Amino acid sequence: MKTKLLIFLWLSLCLLPVVAQDYNLTDGCLSDFSPNIDYFPQKAEIVHARRFSVEYFNHYKVVSVSDAFDGAPDYRYVLVQCGAPMPPAEDFAPDTQFIEAPAGKLITLSTTQLPALSQLDLLDHLVGVDSGFYINTPEVIEMIAAGQVAEIGFGAEINIEKTLELEPDLVMTYGFNPATDAHPVLLEAGVFTALDASWREHSPLARAEWLKFTALFYNQEAAANAIYAEVVEEYEAARALASELTDRERPTVLTNTFLGYADAWFIPGADTYIGQLIHDAGGDLLLAEEGSAASQGLSFEAVYDGGLEADIWLVETFGVYSAADLLALDSRFADFAAFANGNIWNNNRDENANGGNNYYEWGVTNPHLVLADLLAIFQPELRPEHDFAFYTQLTAE
């Protein structure tokens, strides 16, 4: 009789309606757990990103990452509200990783992950980076100098001993080649490792939305949704200005330079990250393969024939700060119309002392700033007082 009563009471509790608490718990753990409470009322709304998703349950969420690198399997991360019971491991694939949320100490292995920590006010969780050499985020530079953040190395050569000493709850890395990446080494050492596949997204807004991926581990969905909504609003406002241009008003744009060591001039496809930015800013990217989300390597001669008369040239090349620097790479660059007209630009306005380029750090999370720069380059009359964030016009000296 007693057993039947207990079963009845347990079933009664399970059949109670789900009640949502008012907000996500972003600090500390539950003191009392109920299976009938939705502990994540503030949910991430994934709009543009295609490489990660999240499915919510009352006291845990399942985050999935796909196509993190060529041939990558799908990765699953179960984020359990701290203070709630772990769901049965046998309900998930054997390689699923489990972590409590909000997570604690964090190591990041890409500079692109740092702006999200700053924007979400999560830098106090950061205990390690691969290297501070190329970092631009001021707060992180200060933390490294103060000894609050350690440098643990790159890829498969990561310092595992030092990593384990830091006792991270979470390491965020990326995948390119498992033979040289850090994540297989970290996983073998038993470190919870999440792969950031933002670089595999082709849309600028999709890459920026990975801010929400970071937020998921700290129950910061509400803040991430709000920040991202502002990015989208500003991006769409700039894109709307460009969309009103006629075909004759859209300048032709050439990108990159000839790389002698690769014997190629790489032109991004129309559907690549940079291809979409140029289009959204009102430019026509020359030699871009329509419908392609990859870059193609062309000969110097092919680009000379097809790009010689480009109105604007975005050189996007390391170490080029003047027209003279560009000519030092190849004297034939002087033949290009954009060079003759002085309409050549590089995206290295904001670099640190070691050449770390903030375009590849804050620009990823804030594509509206990149788009605003490009719009001011392509249509200066629309942004006559624009304060450039990443691009600078190359001078003769």
C-alpha positions as CSV (number, residue, x, y, z in Angstrom):
1,M,0.0,0.0,0.0
2,K,2.8,2.4,0.9
3,T,4.6,1.6,-2.3
4,K,1.5,2.3,-4.4
5,L,1.0,5.6,-2.5
6,L,4.6,6.7,-3.3
7,I,4.1,5.8,-7.0
8,F,0.9,7.8,-7.0
9,L,2.5,10.8,-5.5
10,W,5.5,10.6,-7.9
11,L,3.1,10.4,-10.9
12,S,1.1,13.3,-9.6
13,L,4.2,15.4,-9.4
14,C,5.3,14.5,-12.9
15,L,1.8,15.4,-14.3
16,L,1.9,18.9,-12.7
17,P,2.0,21.6,-15.4
18,V,5.4,23.1,-16.2
19,V,6.0,26.5,-14.6
20,A,8.6,28.9,-15.9
21,Q,10.7,30.9,-13.5
22,D,11.1,34.6,-14.4
23,Y,14.7,34.6,-15.7
24,N,17.7,32.4,-16.3
25,L,20.0,31.8,-13.3
26,T,23.3,33.3,-14.4
27,D,25.1,33.0,-11.1
28,G,25.3,30.1,-8.6
29,C,23.2,26.9,-8.4
30,L,19.7,25.9,-7.5
31,S,18.9,25.5,-3.9
32,D,15.7,23.5,-4.6
33,F,15.0,21.5,-7.8
34,S,11.6,20.7,-9.3
35,P,11.2,18.7,-12.5
36,N,8.2,20.9,-13.3
37,I,10.0,24.2,-13.6
38,D,11.4,25.5,-16.8
39,Y,14.7,26.9,-15.7
40,F,15.5,28.5,-19.0
41,P,12.6,30.9,-19.7
42,Q,15.0,33.2,-21.6
43,K,15.9,31.1,-24.7
44,A,18.3,31.7,-27.5
45,E,16.6,32.5,-30.8
46,I,18.9,31.2,-33.6
47,V,18.1,33.2,-36.7
48,H,21.0,33.2,-39.2
49,A,23.6,30.7,-37.9
50,R,23.5,27.3,-39.5
51,R,26.4,25.5,-37.7
52,F,24.9,25.3,-34.2
53,S,21.5,24.8,-32.6
54,V,20.0,24.4,-29.2
55,E,17.1,22.3,-27.9
56,Y,15.6,23.2,-24.5
57,F,14.3,20.9,-21.8
58,N,13.2,22.0,-18.3
59,H,16.5,21.8,-16.6
60,Y,19.0,21.2,-19.4
61,K,19.7,22.2,-23.0
62,V,21.3,20.2,-25.8
63,V,23.6,22.2,-28.0
64,S,24.7,20.7,-31.3
65,V,27.6,21.8,-33.5
66,S,27.8,20.6,-37.1
67,D,30.4,20.9,-39.9
68,A,33.0,22.3,-37.5
69,F,35.7,21.3,-40.1
70,D,35.8,19.1,-43.2
71,G,34.6,15.7,-42.4
72,A,33.7,16.6,-38.8
73,P,31.0,14.6,-36.9
74,D,28.2,16.3,-35.1
75,Y,29.1,17.4,-31.6
76,R,26.6,17.4,-28.7
77,Y,26.9,19.3,-25.5
78,V,24.4,18.9,-22.7
79,L,24.2,21.9,-20.5
80,V,22.6,21.1,-17.1
81,Q,21.3,23.8,-14.8
82,C,23.6,23.8,-11.8
83,G,21.9,22.2,-8.9
84,A,19.7,20.0,-11.1
85,P,20.3,16.3,-11.7
86,M,22.2,15.2,-14.7
87,P,20.0,13.5,-17.3
88,P,20.9,9.8,-17.9
89,A,24.0,9.5,-20.0
90,E,22.6,6.5,-21.8
91,D,20.0,8.7,-23.4
92,F,22.7,10.4,-25.5
93,A,25.4,9.3,-27.9
94,P,28.6,8.0,-26.2
95,D,30.7,11.0,-27.2
96,T,28.3,13.6,-25.7
97,Q,29.8,15.9,-23.2
98,F,28.0,17.1,-20.0
99,I,28.6,20.4,-18.2
100,E,26.8,22.5,-15.6
101,A,25.5,25.9,-16.5
102,P,26.3,28.6,-15.7
103,A,29.8,27.3,-16.4
104,G,32.8,28.5,-14.4
105,K,36.4,29.0,-15.5
106,L,37.0,29.3,-19.2
107,I,39.9,29.0,-21.7
108,T,39.5,30.4,-25.3
109,L,41.8,29.4,-28.1
110,S,40.7,31.9,-30.7
111,T,40.8,35.7,-30.6
112,T,37.3,35.7,-32.2
113,Q,35.8,34.3,-29.0
114,L,37.0,37.2,-26.8
115,P,34.6,40.0,-28.0
116,A,31.6,37.9,-26.9
117,L,33.1,37.6,-23.4
118,S,33.5,41.3,-23.2
119,Q,30.0,42.1,-24.6
120,L,28.4,39.5,-22.3
121,D,30.4,40.7,-19.2
122,L,32.0,37.2,-18.8
123,L,35.7,38.2,-18.8
124,D,35.9,37.4,-15.1
125,H,35.6,33.7,-16.1
126,L,38.6,33.8,-18.5
127,V,41.7,32.0,-17.1
128,G,43.6,31.1,-20.3
129,V,44.2,31.9,-24.0
130,D,46.4,30.3,-26.6
131,S,48.6,33.4,-26.8
132,G,48.3,37.1,-26.1
133,F,50.5,38.0,-29.1
134,Y,47.6,38.9,-31.5
135,I,44.9,39.9,-29.0
136,N,43.3,43.3,-29.3
137,T,40.6,43.3,-26.7
138,P,42.0,45.7,-24.1
139,E,40.7,44.1,-21.0
140,V,42.2,40.7,-22.0
141,I,45.6,42.3,-22.7
142,E,45.5,43.9,-19.2
143,M,44.5,40.5,-17.6
144,I,47.4,38.8,-19.3
145,A,49.9,41.5,-18.2
146,A,48.5,41.2,-14.6
147,G,49.0,37.4,-14.6
148,Q,45.3,36.8,-14.3
149,V,45.1,35.0,-17.7
150,A,47.7,32.3,-18.7
151,E,49.0,31.5,-22.2
152,I,48.9,27.8,-23.0
153,G,50.0,27.4,-26.6
154,F,48.5,26.3,-29.9
155,G,46.9,23.3,-31.5
156,A,48.2,19.8,-30.7
157,E,51.2,21.4,-29.0
158,I,49.0,22.9,-26.3
159,N,50.5,22.7,-22.8
160,I,48.2,20.1,-21.3
161,E,49.9,20.3,-17.9
162,K,49.4,24.0,-17.6
163,T,45.8,23.6,-18.9
164,L,45.0,21.1,-16.2
165,E,46.5,23.3,-13.5
166,L,44.1,26.1,-14.5
167,E,41.2,23.7,-13.8
168,P,38.9,25.0,-16.5
169,D,35.3,24.0,-16.6
170,L,35.2,24.8,-20.3
171,V,37.7,25.2,-23.2
172,M,36.4,26.8,-26.4
173,T,38.5,26.0,-29.5
174,Y,38.0,25.4,-33.2
175,G,38.6,22.6,-35.7
176,F,40.6,22.5,-38.9
177,N,42.6,19.3,-38.9
178,P,42.3,16.8,-36.0
179,A,45.9,15.8,-36.5
180,T,47.1,19.2,-35.6
181,D,44.1,20.6,-33.6
182,A,43.9,21.1,-29.8
183,H,40.5,19.5,-29.3
184,P,41.6,15.8,-29.6
185,V,44.4,16.4,-27.1
186,L,42.1,18.2,-24.7
187,L,39.3,15.6,-24.9
188,E,41.8,12.8,-24.3
189,A,42.9,14.6,-21.1
190,G,39.3,14.7,-20.0
191,V,38.8,18.5,-20.5
192,F,35.3,19.6,-21.6
193,T,36.0,21.1,-25.0
194,A,33.5,22.9,-27.2
195,L,34.1,23.6,-30.9
196,D,33.4,27.0,-32.3
197,A,32.5,26.6,-35.9
198,S,31.7,30.3,-36.6
199,W,34.4,30.5,-39.2
200,R,32.5,28.0,-41.3
201,E,29.5,30.3,-41.5
202,H,29.3,32.2,-44.8
203,S,26.9,35.0,-43.7
204,P,28.3,38.0,-41.7
205,L,25.2,37.9,-39.4
206,A,25.5,34.1,-39.0
207,R,29.1,34.5,-37.7
208,A,28.1,37.2,-35.4
209,E,25.3,35.1,-34.0
210,W,27.9,32.7,-32.4
211,L,27.8,35.2,-29.6
212,K,24.7,33.2,-28.5
213,F,26.8,30.0,-28.5
214,T,29.0,31.4,-25.8
215,A,26.0,32.8,-23.9
216,L,24.4,29.3,-23.7
217,F,27.1,28.0,-21.4
218,Y,26.5,30.9,-18.9
219,N,22.7,31.1,-19.2
220,Q,23.1,34.6,-20.7
221,E,20.6,34.1,-23.5
222,A,18.7,37.3,-22.7
223,A,21.8,39.5,-23.0
224,A,23.0,37.8,-26.2
225,N,19.6,38.2,-27.8
226,A,19.5,41.9,-27.0
227,I,23.1,42.5,-28.2
228,Y,22.6,40.5,-31.4
229,A,19.3,42.3,-32.2
230,E,21.1,45.7,-32.1
231,V,23.8,44.3,-34.5
232,V,21.2,43.1,-36.9
233,E,19.2,46.3,-36.7
234,E,22.3,48.4,-37.6
235,Y,23.5,45.9,-40.3
236,E,20.1,45.9,-41.9
237,A,19.9,49.7,-41.8
238,A,23.2,50.0,-43.7
239,R,22.2,47.3,-46.1
240,A,18.9,49.1,-46.8
241,L,20.8,52.3,-47.8
242,A,22.9,50.3,-50.3
243,S,19.9,48.4,-51.7
244,E,18.5,51.7,-53.1
245,L,21.5,52.2,-55.4
246,T,21.1,51.7,-59.1
247,D,23.4,49.3,-61.0
248,R,25.3,52.3,-62.3
249,E,25.9,53.6,-58.8
250,R,27.4,50.4,-57.6
251,P,31.3,50.5,-57.8
252,T,33.3,47.6,-59.1
253,V,35.5,46.1,-56.4
254,L,38.7,44.1,-56.5
255,T,39.9,42.2,-53.4
256,N,43.2,40.8,-52.1
257,T,46.6,40.7,-53.9
258,F,48.7,38.2,-55.8
259,L,50.5,35.8,-53.4
260,G,53.8,34.9,-55.0
261,Y,54.4,32.0,-52.6
262,A,51.1,30.5,-53.6
263,D,51.3,31.5,-57.2
264,A,47.7,32.7,-57.0
265,W,45.4,35.6,-56.5
266,F,42.5,34.5,-54.3
267,I,39.1,35.9,-55.2
268,P,36.3,35.2,-52.8
269,G,33.1,33.7,-54.2
270,A,29.9,35.8,-54.3
271,D,28.4,33.8,-51.3
272,T,31.5,34.0,-49.1
273,Y,31.6,36.1,-46.0
274,I,33.5,39.0,-47.7
275,G,31.5,38.5,-50.9
276,Q,28.2,39.1,-49.0
277,L,29.7,42.1,-47.2
278,I,30.7,43.7,-50.4
279,H,27.3,43.1,-52.0
280,D,25.4,44.3,-48.9
281,A,27.5,47.5,-48.9
282,G,26.6,48.2,-52.5
283,G,29.6,47.0,-54.4
284,D,30.1,44.6,-57.3
285,L,32.8,42.1,-56.6
286,L,34.8,41.5,-59.7
287,L,35.7,37.9,-60.8
288,A,33.6,36.4,-58.0
289,E,32.1,33.0,-58.9
290,E,28.3,33.3,-58.6
291,G,26.7,31.0,-56.0
292,S,30.1,30.0,-54.6
293,A,30.9,30.0,-50.9
294,A,34.6,29.4,-51.6
295,S,37.6,31.4,-52.9
296,Q,39.2,30.6,-56.2
297,G,42.9,31.0,-56.9
298,L,43.5,32.9,-60.2
299,S,46.6,33.7,-62.0
300,F,48.0,37.3,-62.0
301,E,47.2,37.5,-65.7
302,A,43.5,36.5,-65.2
303,V,43.0,39.2,-62.5
304,Y,44.9,41.7,-64.5
305,D,42.6,41.2,-67.4
306,G,39.4,41.1,-65.4
307,G,40.2,43.5,-62.5
308,L,42.4,46.2,-64.1
309,E,39.6,48.8,-64.3
310,A,38.1,48.2,-60.8
311,D,36.8,51.3,-59.2
312,I,38.0,50.3,-55.7
313,W,40.6,47.9,-54.5
314,L,40.4,46.3,-51.0
315,V,43.9,44.8,-50.7
316,E,43.2,42.9,-47.4
317,T,47.0,42.1,-47.1
318,F,49.2,41.9,-44.1
319,G,52.0,44.4,-43.8
320,V,50.7,46.8,-46.4
321,Y,50.3,50.3,-45.0
322,S,50.9,52.5,-48.1
323,A,50.8,52.4,-51.8
324,A,54.6,52.1,-51.7
325,D,54.3,48.9,-49.6
326,L,51.9,47.5,-52.3
327,L,54.3,48.3,-55.1
328,A,57.1,46.6,-53.2
329,L,55.1,43.4,-53.5
330,D,54.7,43.7,-57.3
331,S,55.4,46.8,-59.5
332,R,52.6,45.8,-61.9
333,F,50.1,46.8,-59.3
334,A,50.7,50.4,-60.5
335,D,48.8,49.6,-63.7
336,F,45.5,49.1,-61.8
337,A,43.0,52.0,-62.1
338,A,42.2,52.0,-58.4
339,F,45.9,52.4,-57.7
340,A,46.2,55.3,-60.1
341,N,43.1,56.9,-58.6
342,G,44.3,56.4,-55.0
343,N,41.2,54.3,-54.2
344,I,43.0,51.5,-52.5
345,W,42.1,50.4,-48.9
346,N,43.3,47.9,-46.4
347,N,41.5,46.5,-43.3
348,N,44.4,47.1,-40.9
349,R,43.5,50.4,-39.3
350,D,43.3,48.8,-35.8
351,E,46.3,46.5,-35.2
352,N,48.3,45.8,-32.1
353,A,52.0,46.1,-31.9
354,N,52.5,42.5,-33.2
355,G,50.2,42.9,-36.2
356,G,47.1,41.4,-34.5
357,N,44.3,42.8,-36.6
358,N,41.1,43.7,-34.8
359,Y,39.1,43.2,-38.1
360,Y,39.5,39.5,-37.4
361,E,38.5,39.9,-33.7
362,W,35.8,42.5,-33.0
363,G,34.9,42.7,-36.7
364,V,33.5,39.1,-36.6
365,T,31.1,39.8,-33.7
366,N,30.3,43.3,-35.1
367,P,29.8,43.0,-38.9
368,H,27.7,46.1,-38.8
369,L,30.9,48.1,-38.2
370,V,32.6,46.4,-41.1
371,L,29.6,47.0,-43.3
372,A,29.5,50.7,-42.3
373,D,33.2,51.0,-43.3
374,L,32.5,49.5,-46.7
375,L,29.5,51.6,-47.3
376,A,31.5,54.7,-46.5
377,I,34.2,53.6,-49.0
378,F,31.8,52.7,-51.8
379,Q,29.4,55.6,-51.3
380,P,31.2,58.3,-49.3
381,E,28.3,60.8,-49.9
382,L,26.1,58.5,-47.8
383,R,28.5,58.5,-44.8
384,P,30.5,61.8,-45.2
385,E,31.4,62.0,-41.5
386,H,32.1,58.3,-41.0
387,D,34.6,57.3,-38.4
388,F,36.4,54.2,-39.8
389,A,36.7,51.2,-37.5
390,F,38.8,48.8,-39.6
391,Y,39.7,50.2,-43.0
392,T,42.2,52.8,-44.0
393,Q,43.0,54.4,-47.3
394,L,46.5,53.8,-48.5
395,T,48.6,56.9,-49.1
396,A,51.5,57.3,-51.5
397,E,54.0,57.0,-48.7
